Amino acid sequence: MEESSNFWQNSSSIKNSFRFPKIDLGKLKVIAKNRGRIKHRPGLLAVLIILVSITAGAAGAILTNYYWQNQVIDILEQQGVPIIRKDTTIQNNYIPQTTQEQRIIQAVKDYSPAVVSIVISKDVPILEKYYIDPFGGLNWPFGSDFLIPQYRENGTEKQQVGGGTGFIISSDGIILTNKHVTLEEGAEYTVFFGDGSKYPAKILAKDPFYDLAVLKVDQSDAPEGERKTFPTVKLGDSSSLQIGQTVIAIGYALGEFQNTVSVGVISGLGRNITATGEAGFSENLEGIIQTDAAINPGNSGGPLLNLAGEVIGINAARSSSGENIGFSLPINMAKRDIDQVKKTGTIVYPWLGVSYTLITEEISEANNLSVDYGAWIGKDSLGKDTETAVVADSPAAKAGIKKNDIILEFNGVKITSENPLAKIILDYNPNDSVNLKILREGKEITLIVVLGERKK
């Protein structure tokens, strides 16, 4: 069951970024007594003389003690007696207090250089204000009191309109981020590194179904031998995560604070939410990671690391109504996109063209089925008919798959709740030919299907 809620996507508007309040120096006053003439009072003069004498005596005692202390130390050192001196130097290297703290510091140190801030710029119209006279220039006694303000375009100027985060996955500058970071039509993208360097970036591909996009640092203007090799992150395995596991989020917080680090734990796994953002952007996010590590506007597309420094998630959204509730896409979800972009430059999905329910022991018993696994075509979880079992003119229809068929195996892989059809099919590409083992009216048959391309 999908959890439907209103979640704020975390690309940040530069215009609304946070600023520290300025201190009004005019309100700070120095409190001092007014100057006045000092009257000569004998008693007061005597007290002052005594205080000066005491102060001078104390100073002399301190200097004398310091002199003889150094004399004694010099004599002892000449006689070979070891002297223990107090170290008053400031230690510049912080020593972590726990093993976990050490691992967090090391992970950030090793992989934050591969995290980039993405700044989005666009030509924005310049609006010029002018006034019109609704009375057509008549000489009214009210003068200009009734002039109406109007606005008109007067050229354009380049402005920063948003920001997000990304991380480098290959040394030639391929960057993974969220798709909603790259929604601005006609925008330019610039990536900033922690060392202050910046490069233009271009979009290579956007995932048609998930909140993922792939960019690349544009070094086309640099000579072949002068192109930079970039630091990269290490991708982990999001299939082995545990609730309570420590995680680290790095991102361009509020579109202003570069490579901000926050630490938390995995609060939940397999969450399904509906995330909404600016300009009406909305997307269903399924099977994602929940964390209490702070994910702020501008963190979108940043990495979620484990203590080994491996990326296990891509920060994508946070709750606008709760505290410490953030969400990240599992990194395994993005690995297929990365491989496809590197090989073909695009992101496409295979398509079979059926509706089905996964058979479990409970569904099998309730419907008197002869098997307790597989994909039951044209049925829902209650065993009732779906509106469409096999899409007309789809790969499944062309191969001869029918309503009430049960797909037992997909190219030799058994279909189960832990290994569903939707997951298995993602290991293939459009135009791949696969064998399906099907149970039809108590008999097993094999059909050959040529997969199509799934459209949005």
VEXFIPA-62177 format. One record per residue (C-alpha): x, y, z. Coordinates in steps of 0.1 Angstrom, whole numbers, plus 5000, padded with zeros to 4 digits. Layout:
<recs>
XYZ ...
</recs>
This chain:
<recs>
500050005000 501450334990 501950605017 500650925001 501951235017 503251575007 507051575007 509251864997 511851784971 515151924981 516452124952 517052474966 516052814953 519153034955 517053354959 515553224991 518653085007 519353145044 521453435056 522653505091 521153825105 523354135106 524154295139 523054655141 526154825155 524155145161 522354965189 525554865207 526655135232 529755155254 528855205290 531255445307 531055705335 531156065325 534456245330 534656495358 537256695379 539056495406 538856665439 541856645462 541056435492 543856335516 542156005526 541755895491 545355985482 546555775511 544555475499 545955515463 549555525477 548955205496 547355025466 550255125443 552755005470 550954665472 550754625434 554454715430 555354465458 553354185442 554954255408 558354245424 557653915441 556453755409 559553875389 561853755417 560153415419 560353375381 564053465382 565053215409 562752945394 564752965361 568052975380 567152655399 566052485366 569352585349 571352435378 569352115378 569752075340 573552135343 573651845368 571651615345 568451605365 565451545341 562951835341 559251785332 557952095314 554252175308 553452165271 551452485263 551252435226 547852395210 547152065194 546052115158 545251755150 541951645166 541951295180 538651115175 537050995208 535450675195 536050425166 532750535151 533750895151 537050805135 535250615107 532850915101 535651155098 537650935075 534750865052 534051235048 537751315043 538051035017 534951094996 533651455001 536051574973 533951374949 530751554960 529851854939 527452144942 525252194912 524252554904 521452614879 521452934859 519053064834 518253374813 515453554832 513453844818 514254194832 510954354842 510854734839 508254934858 506255214842 502955394848 499955464826 497455744830 493855594830 492455934821 494355974789 496356274799 493456494809 494356784831 492556644862 493056834896 494256504912 497556524893 499456194892 497656024921 495755784898 498655654877 498555274874 501855074876 502654844847 505554604838 507254524806 510254314795 513454494789 515954224778 517153924799 519953854824 521653544836 520453444871 520953154895 517552994898 518352674918 520852434932 521352074941 524051814948 525651534929 528551294932 531151174907 531050814897 533850804871 537150974868 536151144835 533451344854 530151144851 527851274879 524751104895 522051334909 518251354911 516051414880 514151694897 517451894900 517551904862 513952004854 514652364843 514252384806 516952584788 519052604819 522852594823 524452374849 527752444867 529352214892 531552344920 534152134937 535252164973 538652304962 536852604946 537152494910 534052494888 533152344854 530152354831 528152024830 525751874805 522851634810 523551294795 520351114804 517251124826 515550814840 511950814826 510550644857 512750714887 514151044902 517550994887 519651184862 523251154849 525351454841 528951494829 531551764835 532151934802 535851964794 535351994756 537152324755 540252184773 543052024752 543251644753 546251634775 545051904800 541651744809 541351684846 540851344862 538251374890 538051194924 535250944926 532950784952 532750414959 529350254953 528050014980 525249754981 521849884993 520349534994 522149455027 521149755047 519949735083 517549955103 519650145129 522750145107 524750465109 524750675077 526351005066 524651265043 526651515023 525151805004 524752164993 522552265022 520052545015 521852604982 524552795001 526552575025 528752345003 529451985013 527552005046 527751685066 525051535088 524951195105 522050975115 520750625112 518550425088 515050465102 513250245078 513550045046 511149975016 509150305021 506750404994 505850784992 504551044968 507051334966 506051674954 508051974946 508252304928 506452364894 504052084901 506751814900 505351494915 506751134916 506050804933 509150674950 508950304959 511250094980 513250384993 515350445024 514150655054 516850825075 516951075103 520151225090 519351595082 518451625045 517951995038 516852185006 519852174983 520851824994 518951664965 521251424946 523851404973 525251074986 524150885016 527250695029 527850405052 530750405077 532950255051 532450565029 530450365003 527350534987 524250334996 521650594987 520950914968 519251184990 515951284973 513251414997 512251515032 509051545050 507651905052 505451825082 507851615104 511251635120 514251425110 512351235083 514351215051 514350975021 517050834998 516850624967 518750294971 522050304951 521249964935 518350134918 520750364900 523450104890 521449994860 521150354848 524850414852 525750104832 523350194804 524550554801 528150444800 527350184773 524650354752 524250704764 520550654772 518350504799 515650274786 513450004802 512349664789 508549594786 506549284786 502949414787 501049224813 499249284846 499749024873 499948944910 502748754927 501548414940 502348344977 501348054999 498348245011 497148334976 497747984965 495747824993 492848084990 492548014952 493347634952 496347684929 498747404922 501847624928 502747874954 505048094933 505048274899 503248574883 499448514878 498448704847 495248914848 494548864886 494849084916 495948974951 492348864959 492248644928 489848884910 490248984874 492149294865 490849544839 493649444814 495449114816 497649144784 498149474767 497149464730 500049444705 502549414734 505449174734 503448944757 500448944733 502648874703 504248574721 500848424730 500648494767 497048464779 494848564809 495148314838 498548194827 501148164855 504748264845 506848034866 510348124853 511848414834 514748294813 515448024839 514948244870 512248144894 509648414901 509048464938 508048734963 511748784970 512648784933 509548934916 509048964878 509449344879 512849304894 514049024871 513049194839 515349494848 518349274841 517449284804 517149544776 514549614749 514849364719 516349094742 514848754735 513848554766 512248214774 509248204797 508147884815 504347914818 501747704836 498547694815 495547474825 497747244845 500447204818 503847364815 504747524782 507647754771 507148074751 509748294735 509248674740 511148964724 511049244749 509849584739 510649934753 508650074782 507250414776 506250674802 
</recs>
